[in-house]
Amino acid sequence: MGRIIKWLFILVILGGIALVGYAYVGPFFGADFSPPQTEIRTPVELDAQ
């Protein structure tokens, strides 16, 4: 049981390192992580007296 937990812990650590590495290296390989940039205008009515 201890071995399984140890291996799961190691896999989680390696997965985290791989995710961070992909976040840094991904744009060099064509992965675009930026959100689409669009302007949104919404009219607002103020109930001032």
PDB file as gemmi writes it, atoms N, CA and C in Angstrom:
CRYST1    1.000    1.000    1.000  90.00  90.00  90.00 P 1                      
ATOM      1  N   MET A   1       0.824  -1.192   0.000  1.00  0.00           N  
ATOM      2  CA  MET A   1       0.000   0.000   0.000  1.00  0.00           C  
ATOM      3  C   MET A   1       0.869   1.257   0.000  1.00  0.00           C  
ATOM      4  N   GLY A   2       1.955   1.196   0.731  1.00  0.00           N  
ATOM      5  CA  GLY A   2       2.859   2.339   0.786  1.00  0.00           C  
ATOM      6  C   GLY A   2       3.507   2.622  -0.563  1.00  0.00           C  
ATOM      7  N   ARG A   3       3.780   1.556  -1.319  1.00  0.00           N  
ATOM      8  CA  ARG A   3       4.391   1.734  -2.641  1.00  0.00           C  
ATOM      9  C   ARG A   3       3.451   2.466  -3.585  1.00  0.00           C  
ATOM     10  N   ILE A   4       2.176   2.100  -3.527  1.00  0.00           N  
ATOM     11  CA  ILE A   4       1.200   2.731  -4.425  1.00  0.00           C  
ATOM     12  C   ILE A   4       1.091   4.221  -4.128  1.00  0.00           C  
ATOM     13  N   ILE A   5       1.026   4.564  -2.864  1.00  0.00           N  
ATOM     14  CA  ILE A   5       0.933   5.982  -2.486  1.00  0.00           C  
ATOM     15  C   ILE A   5       2.199   6.720  -2.895  1.00  0.00           C  
ATOM     16  N   LYS A   6       3.342   6.088  -2.733  1.00  0.00           N  
ATOM     17  CA  LYS A   6       4.611   6.701  -3.121  1.00  0.00           C  
ATOM     18  C   LYS A   6       4.640   6.956  -4.618  1.00  0.00           C  
ATOM     19  N   TRP A   7       4.221   5.973  -5.426  1.00  0.00           N  
ATOM     20  CA  TRP A   7       4.222   6.133  -6.873  1.00  0.00           C  
ATOM     21  C   TRP A   7       3.192   7.162  -7.320  1.00  0.00           C  
ATOM     22  N   LEU A   8       2.033   7.201  -6.679  1.00  0.00           N  
ATOM     23  CA  LEU A   8       1.041   8.225  -7.014  1.00  0.00           C  
ATOM     24  C   LEU A   8       1.561   9.622  -6.704  1.00  0.00           C  
ATOM     25  N   PHE A   9       2.242   9.749  -5.576  1.00  0.00           N  
ATOM     26  CA  PHE A   9       2.831  11.039  -5.218  1.00  0.00           C  
ATOM     27  C   PHE A   9       3.874  11.464  -6.242  1.00  0.00           C  
ATOM     28  N   ILE A  10       4.715  10.539  -6.656  1.00  0.00           N  
ATOM     29  CA  ILE A  10       5.736  10.847  -7.663  1.00  0.00           C  
ATOM     30  C   ILE A  10       5.088  11.222  -8.992  1.00  0.00           C  
ATOM     31  N   LEU A  11       4.027  10.510  -9.388  1.00  0.00           N  
ATOM     32  CA  LEU A  11       3.333  10.833 -10.630  1.00  0.00           C  
ATOM     33  C   LEU A  11       2.665  12.207 -10.577  1.00  0.00           C  
ATOM     34  N   VAL A  12       2.118  12.561  -9.437  1.00  0.00           N  
ATOM     35  CA  VAL A  12       1.504  13.886  -9.285  1.00  0.00           C  
ATOM     36  C   VAL A  12       2.564  14.973  -9.402  1.00  0.00           C  
ATOM     37  N   ILE A  13       3.701  14.768  -8.779  1.00  0.00           N  
ATOM     38  CA  ILE A  13       4.800  15.746  -8.861  1.00  0.00           C  
ATOM     39  C   ILE A  13       5.290  15.872 -10.300  1.00  0.00           C  
ATOM     40  N   LEU A  14       5.499  14.749 -10.977  1.00  0.00           N  
ATOM     41  CA  LEU A  14       5.958  14.798 -12.372  1.00  0.00           C  
ATOM     42  C   LEU A  14       4.907  15.430 -13.279  1.00  0.00           C  
ATOM     43  N   GLY A  15       3.646  15.153 -13.029  1.00  0.00           N  
ATOM     44  CA  GLY A  15       2.580  15.779 -13.813  1.00  0.00           C  
ATOM     45  C   GLY A  15       2.550  17.286 -13.629  1.00  0.00           C  
ATOM     46  N   GLY A  16       2.756  17.742 -12.401  1.00  0.00           N  
ATOM     47  CA  GLY A  16       2.806  19.186 -12.142  1.00  0.00           C  
ATOM     48  C   GLY A  16       3.983  19.843 -12.835  1.00  0.00           C  
ATOM     49  N   ILE A  17       5.125  19.188 -12.791  1.00  0.00           N  
ATOM     50  CA  ILE A  17       6.307  19.725 -13.479  1.00  0.00           C  
ATOM     51  C   ILE A  17       6.073  19.768 -14.992  1.00  0.00           C  
ATOM     52  N   ALA A  18       5.447  18.716 -15.534  1.00  0.00           N  
ATOM     53  CA  ALA A  18       5.157  18.695 -16.966  1.00  0.00           C  
ATOM     54  C   ALA A  18       4.168  19.792 -17.344  1.00  0.00           C  
ATOM     55  N   LEU A  19       3.169  20.037 -16.511  1.00  0.00           N  
ATOM     56  CA  LEU A  19       2.194  21.086 -16.794  1.00  0.00           C  
ATOM     57  C   LEU A  19       2.831  22.468 -16.783  1.00  0.00           C  
ATOM     58  N   VAL A  20       3.679  22.719 -15.804  1.00  0.00           N  
ATOM     59  CA  VAL A  20       4.371  24.007 -15.740  1.00  0.00           C  
ATOM     60  C   VAL A  20       5.323  24.149 -16.922  1.00  0.00           C  
ATOM     61  N   GLY A  21       6.026  23.084 -17.267  1.00  0.00           N  
ATOM     62  CA  GLY A  21       6.923  23.133 -18.428  1.00  0.00           C  
ATOM     63  C   GLY A  21       6.162  23.395 -19.713  1.00  0.00           C  
ATOM     64  N   TYR A  22       5.005  22.773 -19.884  1.00  0.00           N  
ATOM     65  CA  TYR A  22       4.193  23.006 -21.083  1.00  0.00           C  
ATOM     66  C   TYR A  22       3.682  24.444 -21.122  1.00  0.00           C  
ATOM     67  N   ALA A  23       3.357  25.007 -19.970  1.00  0.00           N  
ATOM     68  CA  ALA A  23       2.889  26.387 -19.931  1.00  0.00           C  
ATOM     69  C   ALA A  23       3.988  27.351 -20.373  1.00  0.00           C  
ATOM     70  N   TYR A  24       5.234  27.047 -20.039  1.00  0.00           N  
ATOM     71  CA  TYR A  24       6.339  27.921 -20.430  1.00  0.00           C  
ATOM     72  C   TYR A  24       6.808  27.663 -21.853  1.00  0.00           C  
ATOM     73  N   VAL A  25       6.839  26.412 -22.295  1.00  0.00           N  
ATOM     74  CA  VAL A  25       7.403  26.058 -23.593  1.00  0.00           C  
ATOM     75  C   VAL A  25       6.329  25.989 -24.677  1.00  0.00           C  
ATOM     76  N   GLY A  26       5.071  25.857 -24.303  1.00  0.00           N  
ATOM     77  CA  GLY A  26       3.978  25.705 -25.257  1.00  0.00           C  
ATOM     78  C   GLY A  26       3.906  26.776 -26.331  1.00  0.00           C  
ATOM     79  N   PRO A  27       4.046  28.072 -25.992  1.00  0.00           N  
ATOM     80  CA  PRO A  27       3.975  29.098 -27.040  1.00  0.00           C  
ATOM     81  C   PRO A  27       5.046  28.959 -28.125  1.00  0.00           C  
ATOM     82  N   PHE A  28       6.170  28.344 -27.826  1.00  0.00           N  
ATOM     83  CA  PHE A  28       7.200  28.148 -28.842  1.00  0.00           C  
ATOM     84  C   PHE A  28       6.779  27.098 -29.868  1.00  0.00           C  
ATOM     85  N   PHE A  29       5.845  26.222 -29.481  1.00  0.00           N  
ATOM     86  CA  PHE A  29       5.374  25.167 -30.376  1.00  0.00           C  
ATOM     87  C   PHE A  29       4.002  25.454 -30.966  1.00  0.00           C  
ATOM     88  N   GLY A  30       3.508  26.680 -30.810  1.00  0.00           N  
ATOM     89  CA  GLY A  30       2.258  27.070 -31.433  1.00  0.00           C  
ATOM     90  C   GLY A  30       1.039  27.021 -30.537  1.00  0.00           C  
ATOM     91  N   ALA A  31       1.177  26.690 -29.276  1.00  0.00           N  
ATOM     92  CA  ALA A  31       0.034  26.686 -28.368  1.00  0.00           C  
ATOM     93  C   ALA A  31      -0.201  28.111 -27.878  1.00  0.00           C  
ATOM     94  N   ASP A  32      -1.403  28.622 -28.093  1.00  0.00           N  
ATOM     95  CA  ASP A  32      -1.731  29.988 -27.690  1.00  0.00           C  
ATOM     96  C   ASP A  32      -2.673  29.933 -26.503  1.00  0.00           C  
ATOM     97  N   PHE A  33      -2.225  30.439 -25.365  1.00  0.00           N  
ATOM     98  CA  PHE A  33      -3.009  30.379 -24.144  1.00  0.00           C  
ATOM     99  C   PHE A  33      -3.734  31.683 -23.835  1.00  0.00           C  
ATOM    100  N   SER A  34      -3.564  32.710 -24.671  1.00  0.00           N  
ATOM    101  CA  SER A  34      -4.185  33.994 -24.374  1.00  0.00           C  
ATOM    102  C   SER A  34      -5.674  33.958 -24.718  1.00  0.00           C  
ATOM    103  N   PRO A  35      -6.492  34.631 -23.931  1.00  0.00           N  
ATOM    104  CA  PRO A  35      -7.921  34.651 -24.206  1.00  0.00           C  
ATOM    105  C   PRO A  35      -8.216  35.543 -25.412  1.00  0.00           C  
ATOM    106  N   PRO A  36      -9.313  35.299 -26.120  1.00  0.00           N  
ATOM    107  CA  PRO A  36      -9.658  36.168 -27.239  1.00  0.00           C  
ATOM    108  C   PRO A  36      -9.983  37.576 -26.734  1.00  0.00           C  
ATOM    109  N   GLN A  37      -9.457  38.562 -27.429  1.00  0.00           N  
ATOM    110  CA  GLN A  37      -9.619  39.940 -27.002  1.00  0.00           C  
ATOM    111  C   GLN A  37     -10.735  40.588 -27.802  1.00  0.00           C  
ATOM    112  N   THR A  38     -11.850  40.851 -27.144  1.00  0.00           N  
ATOM    113  CA  THR A  38     -12.965  41.547 -27.772  1.00  0.00           C  
ATOM    114  C   THR A  38     -13.480  42.608 -26.805  1.00  0.00           C  
ATOM    115  N   GLU A  39     -13.932  43.709 -27.379  1.00  0.00           N  
ATOM    116  CA  GLU A  39     -14.477  44.778 -26.558  1.00  0.00           C  
ATOM    117  C   GLU A  39     -15.970  44.544 -26.384  1.00  0.00           C  
ATOM    118  N   ILE A  40     -16.429  44.641 -25.159  1.00  0.00           N  
ATOM    119  CA  ILE A  40     -17.844  44.438 -24.858  1.00  0.00           C  
ATOM    120  C   ILE A  40     -18.372  45.722 -24.227  1.00  0.00           C  
ATOM    121  N   ARG A  41     -19.416  46.276 -24.858  1.00  0.00           N  
ATOM    122  CA  ARG A  41     -20.031  47.486 -24.314  1.00  0.00           C  
ATOM    123  C   ARG A  41     -21.459  47.163 -23.918  1.00  0.00           C  
ATOM    124  N   THR A  42     -21.790  47.492 -22.689  1.00  0.00           N  
ATOM    125  CA  THR A  42     -23.137  47.256 -22.172  1.00  0.00           C  
ATOM    126  C   THR A  42     -23.682  48.559 -21.634  1.00  0.00           C  
ATOM    127  N   PRO A  43     -24.820  49.037 -22.145  1.00  0.00           N  
ATOM    128  CA  PRO A  43     -25.382  50.289 -21.618  1.00  0.00           C  
ATOM    129  C   PRO A  43     -25.887  50.083 -20.183  1.00  0.00           C  
ATOM    130  N   VAL A  44     -25.685  51.122 -19.380  1.00  0.00           N  
ATOM    131  CA  VAL A  44     -26.086  51.071 -17.980  1.00  0.00           C  
ATOM    132  C   VAL A  44     -27.019  52.257 -17.710  1.00  0.00           C  
ATOM    133  N   GLU A  45     -28.166  51.982 -17.111  1.00  0.00           N  
ATOM    134  CA  GLU A  45     -29.077  53.051 -16.706  1.00  0.00           C  
ATOM    135  C   GLU A  45     -28.930  53.298 -15.208  1.00  0.00           C  
ATOM    136  N   LEU A  46     -28.705  54.539 -14.855  1.00  0.00           N  
ATOM    137  CA  LEU A  46     -28.568  54.907 -13.455  1.00  0.00           C  
ATOM    138  C   LEU A  46     -29.867  55.557 -12.995  1.00  0.00           C  
ATOM    139  N   ASP A  47     -30.401  55.119 -11.883  1.00  0.00           N  
ATOM    140  CA  ASP A  47     -31.631  55.680 -11.353  1.00  0.00           C  
ATOM    141  C   ASP A  47     -31.297  56.799 -10.374  1.00  0.00           C  
ATOM    142  N   ALA A  48     -30.795  57.907 -10.900  1.00  0.00           N  
ATOM    143  CA  ALA A  48     -30.450  59.046 -10.063  1.00  0.00           C  
ATOM    144  C   ALA A  48     -31.613  60.033 -10.054  1.00  0.00           C  
ATOM    145  N   GLN A  49     -31.866  60.622  -8.893  1.00  0.00           N  
ATOM    146  CA  GLN A  49     -32.981  61.566  -8.793  1.00  0.00           C  
ATOM    147  C   GLN A  49     -32.479  62.960  -8.644  1.00  0.00           C  
TER     148      GLN A  49                                                      
END                                                                             
